């Protein structure tokens, strides 16, 4: 946990300085220096009066997909490049209530559509382990903020892997909670039936603390669920049955990822867990179903950006041209691609063939998971990304190649389950690799238990990128 012997003011100043010093990583879009320093002073006053809440005075980075009152929130899009929200997202309100300091807004793929953080209006995020490589995405700035120890914590969003995949590529822990555990109120909507806010931190225990802080029923999000807080993390995994899905270990997996994840599994076995081979037979349909459902929802959600109510406006002679010009100038090419695909699969005549079919496939994928949890295992372990971080520019002009990086994370979103990425080793080029734990609905407790037990026995999460020191 974050050091207590240094003041919040010092921590906050240090974070702001380090963010500036590492501006080449391009992890942040907006900094909240004045508000952060003011909040830090208040936190120090409270600390002096004996307030010991764990997040009091601790700097946190927030993905620019999440609304912050009075602070520009762009979703990394030109179309929202001047948008200042009039209210805080529920997760931000909860963080502030817990005493955390919002230090700034992190870079991301535009509207969270992407896997490399190269689809940002504000330029790509660089991976601190090798700045010629991508950070992963779409929550790349948040992952990098923790990996480079600019902040000890960050918030992201995960619709198809956008927390777990950059966490794996940057060597930090990332959690996507169960759909419904965390309120989506005040989060820019991408694909509403899949979107979930989650967290990045150095350790599973820190991630658990932050997840619990932002969780809970919210009257402003009818999909949020009243859950009992997890409480103390249990250590030890003796007798736990860990399912190993054969469909996640195919030839598409980079051999180094395969061997590092297999080592992690052996480790879990030596800690007393039983590894159970399982099958999730509809896995290979997940990517196709996702790239129908997510664009369909996006095409509807993004219809609101028309130059009238939010963001930039391109003036024109008539109303239709105003809409068209604003959207033409405001959206990047990947976002346009998704809107076109989404509109197509929802159009009459194609709806049944694409959208309805994809929803049926989604149910099959969900049932695969529920079946194995009912009959075979307590939790599932698998790789996160089929390969480690790749070169900037390498996949950006080939959308299919880019989409493949999420092939092992997307099924979890389609099924609404909790997922976590945990560092489990390094390639010969010293690039981090993570493994994934997937839990039963609302069973974050078991993910924390397995993850924290693993980290007690391993040190991968304590390794630092070149030149980085851990001052938190
Ligand atoms: N890379 C996936 C996409 O582009 C997932 C993104 C996300 O989880 N936000 O849609």
Boltz pocket constraint, residues with backbone or C-beta under 6 A from the ligand:
constraints:
  - pocket:
      binder: B
      contacts: [[A, 111], [A, 112], [A, 113], [A, 114], [A, 115], [A, 137], [A, 138], [A, 157], [A, 158], [A, 159], [A, 160], [A, 161], [A, 162], [A, 163], [A, 190], [A, 294], [A, 402], [A, 406]]
      max_distance: 6.0
